[in-house]
Amino acid sequence: MTIHKIKKYITNPKNASKMVWVTSLFFAFLMIVTSLIIADREYSQNITFLLIMVWLIPFFYFTKKIKK
């Protein structure tokens, strides 16, 4: 896929809502995996907070595209 096709796919509100679900499930999976792999509770919590902050970027981007 070219960048132009990806941009066109994402700007469609129906596809943007699908991307919100996909990214949310992906980050939920990453949070579960990191909490299982990392033994130190404080370090695991910091990574979870970091993943949530990173997840907010595409979430807000896609929800902005849905509202247009």
N, C-alpha and C positions, 0 to 999 in steps of 0.2 A: 504494500500500500504506500502510496506517496503521501507527502505531508498535506497536499491539497485535499486529497480524499479523506484523510483523517479529520482535518478541520471541518470539512463539509459534513461528515458523519456526526461529529460532536456538536456542531451548532444546531442540529435538528433537536427540538425539545423532547421528542419521544426517545431518541437515542441517548440524549443527555440523562434522562431519568434512568435508563438502563445502566449507564455508566456510574451513576450514584450507587446503585445496588451492587455493581461489580466491585467498585473500589471499597465500599463498606465491608463487603464480605471478605475481600482480600486482606484488609487491615485487621479485621476481627480474627482471621486465621493467623496472621502474623503475631498478634497480641497473645493468642493462646500458645503458639509455638514458643515464643520467647519466654513466657511465664513457665513453661514446662522445662525448657532447656537451662535457664539460668537459675542457679541454686540460691544465690544471694537475693533476699527479698527486697532490700532497699534498691539494689541495682536493677532488679527486674521492674520495680515500680517506676523508676526513672525512665527506663526504656519504654514502658507502656505510655507514660506521659508524652514522651518524644514522638511515639507513633501516633498518638491522638493529635498532636499539633501538626504533624505532617499530613495526616488524613484530612484535617480541616481545609487545607489548601485546595485539593481537587473537589471536595464536597461543596465549598462555597462557589467555586468556579462553575461546576455543573448546575447547581441550583440557580445561579444567575442566568445560565443559558436556558433553563426550563421556564423561568419567569418571563422571558422575552417573547 
